[in-house]
Amino acid sequence: MATTVWKGHLTFGLISIPMRMSAAARGERVSFNQLHNVCHSRLKQPLFCPVCNRNVERSEIVKGHEYEKDQYVLFSEEELDKIEPSSAKVMEILEFVKLDDMDPLYFDSSYYVAPEDAGVKAYKLLMSAMKESGYGAIAKLTMHQREHIVILRPGSRGMTLHTMFYSNEIRAAESVPTDKVELKDQEKKLANQLIESLAAPFAPEKYRDEYQENVRAMIAAKLKGQEVTEVAQPHLAPVIDLMEALKRSLAEKQAPPAAAPGPVAVGKKPPARAVEAVATVQKKGKKGRRLSSGHTI
């Protein structure tokens, strides 16, 4: 069960829905620690006070805002709690906006919102009404000492919430002079055909982070004392003739796929001690090889 990160009421008009919110996604990646290259010990970063000349405990920490150089105004947790707006406990829907008008550029973090037992019927009513009308809800929510503008959207199994960037946090896009470029009808036709040839239903489960897989395979290989090969990189030639590039892309897409080469075994070295597993990676050629774990690196 996902951890609840916010609990309160969702209101619109005179309707109040008790609900809870949990994170909908979390990034997963292999992490590395910083080690001393002499003894391979993990380096620590203690909280150190240069005036008292000693390490401090977390219980001794207070929050402060630097209003001038080396001058701070101090705040306790109790003082910060006193100034929380009503959106810390009540998420009020400010307006409804067409889902098609919402620019995903403004989406930040994603959450699931679920009703408490007393709010199931009102929750379903709101979700059904938004789904049928094509509207999403804009609301305010205070969480982690910041007030967010959020978007509530109906989903297939419940409602999702996305915190939004404020408009002043969105960086201006660099101007691209596309208005001075003329496209031929045949170029647009071939481009549309190429898009159609690559079209597929949205299925995010089929995509994976190959770099993280390669990192895990490299860790496994080094722990077994195996050598690691360099991944072959594609050679990208500059596009000189756009029409020719489009035609060749379509031809390659329509051609039958070539048979994939079989796995190539990687030679083993004598067992290595754990401390030796941080040795420099050795590069042996340009083609990827498949390890005994099944990962290609």
N, C-alpha and C positions, 0 to 999 in steps of 0.2 A: 504494500500500500504506500502510495506517494505521501511525503510529508506535507502537512498543511502549512502554507506560508502566510496566509491571511484568512481571517475569519470575521464576518460581520454581516451586514444586510445590504442587499441590492434593492433599490427603490426606483419606481417610475410611477408618476402620479401619486395615488394614495396606496399603491400596492407595495408591500415590503416582503422580500424573500430572504430568509436566513440562509446563508451559504458559506462555503469554504473554498479555498483556492489552493491548487498545488501545481508545481512546475510541470509543464508538458514535455520539455526536452532538456537534455543535459549533454554537453559535449563530452566525448570520451577520447582520450588520447594517451599515448605512452609518455610518462613524465621521466625526466632525468634529474638526478641530484648532483650538486656541485661537490666534487671531491678534491682533496689535496693530491697533486700529481706525484708527490714523493712517497706517501704512505697509503694513499687511497682511502683515507678517512673522510667521512662526510663532514663538510664544513657547517658550522652553526652561526646563526646571526642573532645574538642576544640583544635585548633591549638595554641600552647602556646610557646612563646619564653622565654627560661630560663634566657637570658642575660637582655632583656628589662623588664622581669617580667610582661608580659601581653599577652593577646590573640591577634592574628594577623588576619587581613582580607586576603582573598584569593588574592586580588589585590596586596598585599605586597610580594607575594611569587615569588622567582626566582629559576631556576634550577641550581644545582651545582654538580660537580663530585669531590669526596674526593680522592685526589691523595696522600695525607699523612694524618696521624692521625690529625683530626680536621682542615685540610687545604683543601680548596675547590677552584676549578676554576669555575667561574660563566658563565652562558650562558643565553641570552635572546631568545625569540621565533623567533625574526627576524634573529638572527645569526644561529639558527638551520635550518631555512628555506633556508638560503643561501647555505648550504652544501647538500641539497637534491639532490640525483642523478636523472638522466633522467627518471628512472623507477617510480618516483613519479607521473609523468603525462603520461608516455608511457610504456605500458606493451608489451615488445618485446618477441615474441616466439623465444627461443634459439634453440630448437630441438623438433622433434616428437619421441615419444617412444611408443612401443606397450603397450596397456592397460593391457594385461596379465602380463607384466613384472613389473608393478608398485606395490610395496609392500605397502599395506594399513597402515603398521606400521609408515610410514612417514607422513601420513595425519594428519593435525592439525584441523583447522577450515574450515567450508564449506560455500560457497557463491553461489548466483545466479549471472550470468552475462548476461545482456540484452543489445541489441544494441540501439543506438539512431536512429531516423528516417532515417538519411543519410547512416547508415551502415547496414540496414536490409538485403540487398541482399548479401553483402560480408560475413555477419555473417552466413547466411543460407548456403552459399557455403562452408565455412570453416567447419561448423558443419556436413554437409552431407558428405564431403570428409573424415573427421575423423571417422565418423560412418561406412562408407563403407570400409575403410582401416584398422579399428581396432586400430588406433593410437590415443594417447592423446598428448597434447602439454605441454612442459616445458617452463615456462617464468619467468621473474623477475618482482617484483612489490614492490614499497615502500609505506608503509601505517603505520600510527601511529608511526612514527619515527623509523621504522625498515624495512630493505630490506628483502623481502621474496622470496624464490623460490616457485613457484606455479605450480599446475597441472590443466590444462583445459581438461574437459571431455565432450563429447556429451551426452546429456540426451534425454528423450522422449519428453520433452517440451521446451528444450533449453539447453544451456551449463552451467555446474557447474564448480566452481573453488575451489580448496582446497589448502590452505597454507600448506607448508611442514616443518617438522623439518629438520634442517641441520644434516648431518651425525654425527657430533660431539655431537649432543644433544641426540642421540639414545644411551640408556644404553646397555651395553653388556649383553646378556642373560646368565644365569647361565648354566653351562655345565651339561647335564643330561646323565648319563651313559647307554643309551638305547642299545648301540652296544653289550653289554655283556648279553642282555636278549634274549632268544630264544622263539619264538612264535610257537605254534602248528597250523597246518592247520585247525583243527576243531575250535580252538579259534578264528582264523581270520574269518572263515566262519560264526560263530555265531555273532561275532561283526558286520560284514557286514549286516547280517540279522536284527540285532537290529537297525542299522542305517537306513535301508530301512523301517522298521516299524515305525520309527519316522520322516521319510522324509515328507516334506510339502513345498508348494510354499512359497517364501519369502513374508510375509505380516506383516510388522512392526506395522500396526494399531491394531493388536490383542494383542500386548504386552502393559503392563501398569506398572507403578511404584506403587506396592502395599504398600510400606512403606509410600509414600506420601499420598496415599488414607487413610491409617490408622491414619496418623497424622491429616488430615482434619476431619476424623470421631471423633477422640479423642477431638479435639477442639470443635466440635459441641456438643459432649456429655457433656463435662465439662461446657459449657455455659448453658446447660439445667439442670445442677446439677445431671447428671447421672454418674454412676460408669463405669469404663473402665476395661475390662477384658484383660488378657494376651493372646497373640496369641500362639497357640500350635506349638511347634517346633518339626520337625521330628527327630526320633532317628536313627542315622546312625551307623550301626555296621561295623567293619572292614571287608574287603573282604579277606577271607581265601582261598576259592576255587574259582578261576576265572571262570572256566567252569560252576560250579553250579550257580554262580551269573549271568552269561550270560543267562543260560537256564531259570532261574526264571524270569529274566527281560523280556525275550521274552514271557513267559507264562502270566505274568501280563499284558503286552501290548496287547496281543491277547484276554484276557478275557473280557467279557462285563462289561462296567462301572457300578459301584454300584450307587444306587439312592442317590442323595444328600439329607442330612437331612434338614428339614424345618427350618425357622428362629425361633430363641428363643428371646422372648421379654426381654428387659432390664428394671428392675424396676426403677421407677423415684423417685427422691428426691424432696424436696421443692425447688422452684426457687432460684437460687443463684445469688448474685450480681456479677457484672463484675470483681470486685477486688478479689473475691473468686474463680474465674475460673482458678487461677494459683495454686490451691491446689495440693498436691502430688497425683499421680495416684494410685488408689487402685487396687490390683490384686485379682480377684475372680475366681480362678480355672484355668484350662489349656486349655479349649476349646473356640474357638472364638465364639462370639455372634454377631448377626446382629442388628444394631441400626435402629431407625425409619427412618433415612436418607437413609437406604439401603446399607450402607457400613458395611463390616465385620471387626472387629478389635480384 
